[in-house]
Amino acid sequence: MKILKKTVCMFVAIMLVSVMMVSAQRQIQRKKLPMVRTFVKVELISPANHYVGVCPVTVKMTGKITVSKAMTVKYYFKRSDGVTSRLTPLIFTTAGTKNIPFTWKLGKDGQAWVQLIVKTASGEVKSFQKEFDVKCDKKRKVIKKLTPAQMKAELKPLKMGPARIIGHKAVLKQADDLPKVKPVVADLDIIGLNIQPHPGKIHQDVAFSVVVKNISRVRMEHSPSCYLKVIFITKVTSSSPFNPPYYQEYPHYFVIPEIGSGSKCTIEFKFKFHQIRDWKIFVKADGKDTVKEFKEDNNTAIRPFWIRY
């Protein structure tokens, strides 16, 4: 009986020691080889949920695929209009994230969605869906930023050189109340500024006529020939918020002939405009300040006009 009890005690002791040794070995293995849970994360990043602009509007998104270890996955995009991209493999040599660009041009208003679908080698499927809406702005005009050379060549006159002179009379007019006054100074004034047609059409002739008069009542032989300064002014805007709007000027000069006191002449010129914009025309008689005038602040005029389709 005593021998049986000793045998049982020894067997139990041996079993306890074996269990403790196995437990210790497992703990050592866990410390050496920590368990890593395999996962795949899928995202779609969009700069906006509402897209407003001149259609077709380009929707841009970035797909992000994150894995916990080296593996190969396959992905594709699915759109709300039923279009599906091809299944593309993506290799990860280590754990990390890779970005995939996505673009879609939409030409009408409405709501839509995009889905990024990822398949792993084990057959697991992950997906992420992004919804958005589009609003076509028909009134907004996209104005491209011009280079200095393009700005210089944007306005081209039909005639290079002198403009057409109409109704010019170099004959002097003697003022009745100043019969004995010697010639002193002229006084040029803009008494007419016309645009035809208005509004003008893009890529078609727009005719301008400027009426200049020597309104001086002082007798003189003539108002010396000078220059008519013409400046076309427009506001240039950019779709980027980092580029503030600015005004662009296009100056031109035309010759004004000699004008007698009390006489006037009409200067006509034509231009073609190659951009749909709101414009202003500024004109100044004696544009280079070569004529001594009785009044220097009454020889300018400005008028807005528009170029449309």
C-alpha positions as CSV (number, residue, x, y, z in Angstrom):
1,M,0.0,0.0,0.0
2,K,2.8,2.4,0.9
3,I,4.6,1.5,-2.3
4,L,1.4,2.4,-4.3
5,K,1.1,5.8,-2.6
6,K,4.7,6.7,-3.4
7,T,4.3,5.7,-7.0
8,V,1.2,7.9,-7.4
9,C,2.9,10.9,-5.7
10,M,5.9,10.6,-8.0
11,F,3.6,10.4,-11.1
12,V,1.8,13.6,-10.0
13,A,5.0,15.4,-9.4
14,I,6.4,14.4,-12.8
15,M,3.1,15.6,-14.5
16,L,3.3,19.0,-12.7
17,V,6.9,19.5,-13.7
18,S,6.1,18.6,-17.3
19,V,3.2,21.1,-17.4
20,M,5.3,23.9,-15.9
21,M,8.1,23.2,-18.5
22,V,5.6,23.3,-21.4
23,S,4.1,26.6,-20.1
24,A,7.5,28.2,-19.7
25,Q,8.4,27.2,-23.3
26,R,5.2,28.7,-24.7
27,Q,5.9,32.0,-22.8
28,I,9.4,32.1,-24.3
29,Q,8.0,31.5,-27.8
30,R,5.4,34.2,-27.4
31,K,8.1,36.7,-26.4
32,K,10.3,35.7,-29.3
33,L,7.4,35.6,-31.9
34,P,4.7,38.0,-31.1
35,M,1.4,37.4,-32.8
36,V,0.5,39.9,-35.5
37,R,-3.1,40.3,-36.6
38,T,-3.5,40.5,-40.3
39,F,-5.7,43.4,-41.5
40,V,-6.5,45.4,-44.7
41,K,-7.9,48.9,-44.5
42,V,-9.5,50.7,-47.4
43,E,-10.3,54.5,-47.7
44,L,-11.4,57.1,-50.3
45,I,-10.3,60.6,-49.6
46,S,-12.0,63.5,-51.5
47,P,-11.2,67.3,-51.1
48,A,-14.9,68.1,-51.3
49,N,-18.4,66.5,-51.2
50,H,-19.9,69.2,-53.4
51,Y,-18.4,70.0,-56.8
52,V,-19.6,73.3,-58.5
53,G,-18.1,74.6,-61.8
54,V,-18.5,74.7,-65.5
55,C,-19.3,71.2,-66.7
56,P,-17.8,68.8,-67.3
57,V,-16.6,69.0,-63.7
58,T,-13.6,66.8,-62.9
59,V,-14.0,64.9,-59.6
60,K,-10.7,63.9,-58.0
61,M,-10.2,61.4,-55.2
62,T,-7.4,59.4,-53.6
63,G,-7.8,55.7,-52.7
64,K,-5.8,54.5,-49.7
65,I,-5.0,50.9,-49.1
66,T,-3.3,50.0,-45.8
67,V,-2.0,46.5,-44.9
68,S,-0.4,45.1,-41.7
69,K,2.2,42.9,-43.5
70,A,3.7,42.1,-46.8
71,M,1.1,40.8,-49.2
72,T,-0.5,41.2,-52.7
73,V,-4.0,42.6,-53.1
74,K,-6.2,43.3,-56.1
75,Y,-8.4,46.4,-56.4
76,Y,-10.8,48.1,-58.7
77,F,-13.2,51.2,-58.8
78,K,-16.9,51.0,-59.3
79,R,-19.0,54.0,-60.2
80,S,-22.6,54.8,-59.7
81,D,-23.1,54.9,-63.5
82,G,-22.2,51.3,-63.7
83,V,-18.7,51.7,-65.0
84,T,-16.1,49.4,-63.4
85,S,-12.3,49.7,-63.8
86,R,-10.1,46.6,-64.4
87,L,-8.9,44.5,-61.6
88,T,-5.3,45.6,-60.8
89,P,-2.8,43.9,-58.6
90,L,-0.9,45.9,-55.9
91,I,2.2,44.4,-54.2
92,F,3.2,45.4,-50.7
93,T,6.7,44.3,-49.8
94,T,6.2,45.5,-46.2
95,A,3.4,46.8,-44.0
96,G,2.2,50.3,-45.0
97,T,-0.1,52.4,-47.1
98,K,-0.3,53.1,-50.9
99,N,-2.2,55.8,-52.6
100,I,-4.2,55.3,-55.8
101,P,-5.5,58.4,-57.8
102,F,-9.0,58.5,-59.2
103,T,-10.6,61.0,-61.6
104,W,-14.1,61.2,-63.1
105,K,-15.5,63.9,-65.4
106,L,-19.3,64.5,-65.0
107,G,-21.2,66.7,-67.4
108,K,-24.5,67.2,-65.6
109,D,-26.1,67.9,-62.2
110,G,-26.9,65.1,-59.8
111,Q,-25.6,62.9,-57.1
112,A,-23.1,60.1,-57.6
113,W,-20.8,57.7,-55.7
114,V,-17.5,55.9,-56.2
115,Q,-16.6,52.6,-54.5
116,L,-13.0,51.2,-54.0
117,I,-13.1,47.4,-53.7
118,V,-10.0,45.4,-52.5
119,K,-9.6,41.6,-52.6
120,T,-6.9,39.7,-50.7
121,A,-5.3,36.4,-51.6
122,S,-7.3,34.7,-48.9
123,G,-10.5,35.8,-50.6
124,E,-11.4,38.5,-48.1
125,V,-13.1,41.6,-49.6
126,K,-12.9,45.1,-48.3
127,S,-14.6,48.2,-49.7
128,F,-15.2,51.9,-49.1
129,Q,-17.8,54.1,-50.8
130,K,-17.7,57.9,-51.2
131,E,-20.8,59.9,-52.2
132,F,-20.9,63.4,-53.6
133,D,-23.0,65.8,-55.8
134,V,-22.3,67.9,-58.8
135,K,-23.8,71.4,-59.7
136,C,-23.0,72.8,-63.1
137,D,-22.5,76.5,-63.1
138,K,-23.5,77.7,-66.6
139,K,-22.8,81.4,-65.9
140,R,-19.3,81.0,-64.6
141,K,-16.5,81.5,-67.1
142,V,-13.2,79.8,-66.8
143,I,-10.5,82.3,-67.8
144,K,-7.1,80.8,-68.4
145,K,-4.0,82.6,-67.2
146,L,-2.3,84.2,-70.2
147,T,1.5,84.5,-70.7
148,P,2.9,88.0,-71.4
149,A,3.2,87.1,-75.1
150,Q,-0.4,86.0,-75.3
151,M,-1.6,89.1,-73.5
152,K,0.3,91.3,-76.1
153,A,-1.2,89.4,-79.0
154,E,-4.7,89.1,-77.7
155,L,-5.9,92.3,-79.3
156,K,-5.0,92.8,-82.9
157,P,-6.2,95.9,-84.8
158,L,-7.4,95.4,-88.4
159,K,-5.3,98.2,-89.6
160,M,-1.8,98.9,-88.5
161,G,-0.9,102.6,-88.6
162,P,-3.1,105.7,-88.8
163,A,-6.8,105.4,-88.1
164,R,-9.5,106.7,-90.4
165,I,-10.2,110.4,-90.0
166,I,-13.7,111.6,-90.7
167,G,-15.1,115.2,-90.9
168,H,-11.8,116.9,-90.3
169,K,-11.6,120.6,-91.0
170,A,-8.3,122.4,-90.4
171,V,-10.0,125.8,-91.2
172,L,-9.8,128.2,-88.3
173,K,-12.9,129.7,-86.8
174,Q,-12.6,133.3,-85.5
175,A,-14.4,133.8,-82.2
176,D,-16.8,136.8,-82.6
177,D,-16.1,138.2,-79.1
178,L,-12.3,137.9,-79.4
179,P,-11.4,139.5,-82.7
180,K,-8.1,140.9,-81.7
181,V,-6.7,138.1,-79.5
182,K,-3.4,136.6,-80.6
183,P,-3.0,132.8,-80.8
184,V,-2.4,131.3,-77.3
185,V,-3.4,127.7,-76.5
186,A,-5.8,125.0,-77.7
187,D,-8.3,123.0,-75.6
188,L,-8.9,119.5,-76.8
189,D,-12.0,117.7,-75.6
190,I,-13.6,114.2,-76.1
191,I,-17.2,115.0,-77.1
192,G,-18.1,111.6,-78.5
193,L,-17.2,107.9,-77.8
194,N,-19.3,105.3,-79.6
195,I,-19.1,101.5,-79.9
196,Q,-20.7,99.4,-82.6
197,P,-22.1,96.8,-82.0
198,H,-22.7,96.8,-78.3
199,P,-22.3,94.3,-76.8
200,G,-19.7,93.0,-79.3
201,K,-19.2,89.4,-80.4
202,I,-16.1,87.3,-79.9
203,H,-13.8,87.0,-82.9
204,Q,-15.8,89.7,-84.8
205,D,-15.0,93.3,-85.6
206,V,-16.0,95.9,-83.1
207,A,-15.9,99.5,-84.3
208,F,-14.9,102.4,-82.1
209,S,-15.3,106.1,-83.0
210,V,-13.9,109.0,-80.9
211,V,-14.9,112.6,-81.6
212,V,-12.2,115.1,-80.6
213,K,-12.9,118.8,-80.7
214,N,-10.8,121.9,-80.1
215,I,-13.2,123.8,-77.9
216,S,-10.9,126.8,-77.4
217,R,-12.5,130.1,-78.3
218,V,-9.1,131.6,-78.7
219,R,-7.9,132.1,-82.3
220,M,-4.8,130.2,-83.3
221,E,-3.4,128.7,-86.4
222,H,-4.1,125.1,-85.3
223,S,-4.0,122.6,-82.5
224,P,-0.7,120.8,-83.2
225,S,-1.0,117.2,-84.3
226,C,-0.8,114.8,-81.3
227,Y,-1.7,111.3,-80.2
228,L,-5.0,109.8,-79.2
229,K,-4.3,107.3,-76.4
230,V,-6.7,104.3,-76.2
231,I,-6.5,101.8,-73.4
232,F,-8.6,98.6,-73.2
233,I,-9.0,97.5,-69.6
234,T,-10.3,94.1,-68.4
235,K,-10.3,92.3,-65.1
236,V,-8.5,88.9,-65.1
237,T,-9.5,86.3,-62.5
238,S,-8.2,82.9,-61.7
239,S,-9.9,79.8,-60.5
240,S,-7.2,79.4,-57.8
241,P,-7.8,81.2,-54.5
242,F,-4.0,81.8,-54.3
243,N,-4.0,84.0,-57.4
244,P,-6.0,87.3,-56.7
245,P,-7.7,89.1,-59.6
246,Y,-5.9,91.9,-61.3
247,Y,-6.5,94.4,-64.1
248,Q,-4.9,94.0,-67.5
249,E,-4.4,97.0,-69.8
250,Y,-3.8,97.1,-73.6
251,P,-2.7,100.6,-74.7
252,H,-2.7,101.8,-78.3
253,Y,-2.0,105.2,-79.9
254,F,-3.5,106.8,-83.0
255,V,-2.5,110.1,-84.7
256,I,-4.8,113.1,-84.2
257,P,-4.3,115.7,-87.0
258,E,-4.2,119.4,-86.6
259,I,-7.6,120.8,-85.5
260,G,-8.5,124.5,-85.7
261,S,-10.3,126.3,-83.0
262,G,-13.9,125.3,-82.9
263,S,-13.4,122.4,-85.3
264,K,-13.6,118.7,-84.6
265,C,-12.6,115.3,-86.2
266,T,-13.7,111.7,-85.8
267,I,-11.2,108.9,-85.4
268,E,-12.4,105.4,-86.2
269,F,-10.7,102.1,-85.5
270,K,-11.6,98.5,-85.3
271,F,-10.5,95.6,-83.1
272,K,-11.2,91.9,-82.7
273,F,-11.5,90.5,-79.2
274,H,-10.7,86.9,-78.6
275,Q,-11.9,86.5,-75.0
276,I,-15.4,86.8,-73.5
277,R,-15.1,89.4,-70.8
278,D,-16.3,92.7,-69.4
279,W,-14.2,95.5,-70.8
280,K,-13.7,99.3,-70.5
281,I,-12.3,101.7,-73.0
282,F,-10.4,104.7,-71.8
283,V,-9.4,107.4,-74.3
284,K,-7.4,110.6,-73.9
285,A,-6.8,113.3,-76.4
286,D,-3.1,114.4,-76.4
287,G,-2.2,111.0,-74.9
288,K,1.5,111.9,-74.7
289,D,1.0,115.4,-73.3
290,T,2.7,117.2,-76.2
291,V,0.1,120.0,-76.6
292,K,-0.2,122.9,-74.2
293,E,-3.9,123.2,-73.4
294,F,-6.1,125.7,-71.7
295,K,-7.5,122.9,-69.5
296,E,-5.6,119.6,-69.1
297,D,-8.3,117.7,-67.2
298,N,-11.2,117.6,-69.7
299,N,-9.7,115.6,-72.5
300,T,-10.5,112.0,-71.3
301,A,-13.5,109.7,-71.5
302,I,-14.2,106.1,-70.3
303,R,-17.0,103.7,-71.2
304,P,-17.7,100.1,-70.3
305,F,-18.6,97.5,-72.9
306,W,-19.0,93.7,-73.2
307,I,-17.8,90.9,-75.4
308,R,-20.2,88.0,-75.6
309,Y,-20.7,84.9,-77.7
